[in-house]
Amino acid sequence: MFDTIKIQKDFPILKRKIHGLRLVYLDNAATTQKPKQVIKALVDFYSKHNANIHRGIHTLAEEATKMHEEARGKIAGFIHAATPREIIFVRNCTEAINLVVYSWGRKFLQRHDEVILSESEHHSNLVPWQFLVAELGIKLKFIPVTNEGLLDLKVYGKLLTQRTKMVSVVHISNVLGTVNPVEKIGEMAHKAGALFMIDAAQSLPRMPIDVQKINCDFLAASGHKMLGPTGIGFLYGKEKLLEAMPPFLGGGDMIREVYLDHSLWNGLPYKFEAGTPNIADAVAFGAAIDYLENLGLSNIFLHEKKLTEYALKKLLAMPEVTVYGPKTAEKRTGVISFSIRDIHPHDVAQILDREGIAIRSGFHCAMPLHQKLKLPATCRASFYIYNTEEDVDQLIEGIKKAIKTFKI
Ligand SMILES: Cc1ncc(COP(=O)(O)O)c(C=O)c1O
């Protein structure tokens, strides 16, 4: 069984008091806390193995290289990639998407080509594509979000044309919590002759993902949203596609041969990893993957579903509270945005902070979705492996306090 209390003991930060109260951390969609196993992996790397990789032939360099590449192998295994060559280390999900836009987009897109996104994208899967609208004259189209918070697949079917070259959508919305049917979306994209990319920033931490089964062409994710350190993430891409793409950044490590007037690129994945990479954080990301695999992603998904059901029931019973996205846990997971009548979300977040509860307020880097919902901002509570029903109860008590304070 999923032993949340045992899990909590692995997270030193959860022992912290905030304003003298127990920390109730419900901002996991922004970043998760780190278990001692991940912190230890970082300390161990710098204490015992630190060296630059792929260059030296001394013992430390060989150890560091082996650890870095082992981490890549763990990620490949975690998402069922065909080979570790399909895993490119980057700083975060944002950089992974930018890599595809800059490298694949600039080489393979031209004026009037179409890229389909959704209305619920995080800015990281929208703004980079806007660069190509300005630079190349491509056209962006958007799958609408229904009133229920789902992607409208009927309209999506009509948006696909012979000009569609890429469909790139978020797997789990960081605002609505909706789990989008990526297999179906990808199948439709491929039938139209387009490629398919998934923004897995919120899904990879909380559900099993098999890139070969989903049959996505690219997948982007961040380590820090799944127990890993900040500053490390990866892009998965099908080997054939990555082979055909030009490098994103130039410099050391990404080359095979360099002359004064030209260079020859290194093979995958190094072609896309110019300069000294974030070695220690990649190694610690590997430790995070070990931790998650030990728990089992299906168990994590189930745990969050139960918490989501519990929280939705309580939030929906409060007349002052509006919840956005699906109203049952069936099609969503534990990222819940809500508002409390006329109280500004920043005020709610501040009142909750006084109670030791950390939530997010704002538009969560999804401004177009908030514009569509005609909201200036929302509150967002997001759960993870260490959260319990008691945390949800405390959130509800905090919300009651906010309602009382503002007398609405
Ligand atoms: C759905 C989604 N995509 C992309 C990102 C960007 O992640 P990062 O800031 O780690 O690059 C986030 C972060 O909140 C997200 O929630």
Ligand as a Chemical Component Dictionary entry (heavy atoms), coordinates in Angstrom:
data_LIG
# 
_chem_comp.id                   LIG 
_chem_comp.type                 NON-POLYMER 
_chem_comp.pdbx_formal_charge   0 
_chem_comp.three_letter_code    LIG 
# 
loop_
_chem_comp_atom.comp_id 
_chem_comp_atom.atom_id 
_chem_comp_atom.alt_atom_id 
_chem_comp_atom.type_symbol 
_chem_comp_atom.charge 
_chem_comp_atom.model_Cartn_x 
_chem_comp_atom.model_Cartn_y 
_chem_comp_atom.model_Cartn_z 
_chem_comp_atom.pdbx_ordinal 
LIG C1 C1 C 0 2.327  22.025 -18.314 1  
LIG C2 C2 C 0 3.646  22.690 -18.152 2  
LIG N1 N1 N 0 4.463  22.806 -19.200 3  
LIG C3 C3 C 0 5.661  23.376 -19.119 4  
LIG C4 C4 C 0 6.117  23.886 -17.931 5  
LIG C5 C5 C 0 7.455  24.535 -17.887 6  
LIG O1 O1 O 0 8.297  23.862 -17.022 7  
LIG P1 P1 P 0 9.717  24.492 -16.684 8  
LIG O2 O2 O 0 9.443  25.835 -16.089 9  
LIG O3 O3 O 0 10.318 23.525 -15.721 10 
LIG O4 O4 O 0 10.457 24.573 -17.960 11 
LIG C6 C6 C 0 5.305  23.813 -16.799 12 
LIG C7 C7 C 0 5.729  24.413 -15.528 13 
LIG O5 O5 O 0 4.947  24.807 -14.708 14 
LIG C8 C8 C 0 4.042  23.184 -16.909 15 
LIG O6 O6 O 0 3.228  23.088 -15.868 16 
# 
loop_
_chem_comp_bond.comp_id 
_chem_comp_bond.atom_id_1 
_chem_comp_bond.atom_id_2 
_chem_comp_bond.value_order 
_chem_comp_bond.pdbx_ordinal 
LIG C1 C2 SING 1  
LIG C2 N1 SING 2  
LIG C2 C8 DOUB 3  
LIG N1 C3 DOUB 4  
LIG C3 C4 SING 5  
LIG C4 C5 SING 6  
LIG C4 C6 DOUB 7  
LIG C5 O1 SING 8  
LIG O1 P1 SING 9  
LIG P1 O2 DOUB 10 
LIG P1 O3 SING 11 
LIG P1 O4 SING 12 
LIG C6 C7 SING 13 
LIG C6 C8 SING 14 
LIG C7 O5 DOUB 15 
LIG C8 O6 SING 16 
# 
